[in-house]
Amino acid sequence: MNSQTKVCLPAWIFEQAQGDTNEIKRLVLEYMKRYDGYRVIKVSKRLAICETNRI
């Protein structure tokens, strides 16, 4: 069963990217590697909206 969850993203991602959307995407995907089984659907404000496989 897939469910959606939100992950609060750290401020350093947005500070380091300095508004560059490609850099934000790269940093978010790199950060999310620590969340096993989470797939990023979109980034909204400072949240990663993710799909995860939970039982």
SULSUL-V529775 format. One record per residue. N is the residue number from 1. RES is the residue in one letter. PHI is phi as a letter, one per 40 degrees, with the letter a starting at -180 (* if undefined). PSI is psi in whole degrees, -180 to 180 (999 if undefined). Layout:
n = (N/N)
res = (RES/RES)
phi = (PHI/PHI)
psi = (PSI/PSI)
This chain:
n = (1/2/3/4/5/6/7/8/9/10/11/12/13/14/15/16/17/18/19/20/21/22/23/24/25/26/27/28/29/30/31/32/33/34/35/36/37/38/39/40/41/42/43/44/45/46/47/48/49/50/51/52/53/54/55)
res = (M/N/S/Q/T/K/V/C/L/P/A/W/I/F/E/Q/A/Q/G/D/T/N/E/I/K/R/L/V/L/E/Y/M/K/R/Y/D/G/Y/R/V/I/K/V/S/K/R/L/A/I/C/E/T/N/R/I)
phi = (*/c/b/c/a/b/b/c/c/c/c/c/c/c/c/c/c/f/g/c/c/c/c/c/d/c/c/c/c/c/c/c/c/c/b/c/g/c/b/c/c/a/b/b/f/b/b/c/c/b/b/b/c/b/c)
psi = (128/141/159/145/161/137/124/124/142/150/-30/-27/-47/-33/-44/-35/-23/44/-5/110/-35/-37/-38/-46/-46/-46/-39/-46/-38/-45/-41/-9/-24/-10/91/129/1/135/123/126/-48/167/126/114/-115/28/140/119/120/156/136/152/104/146/999)
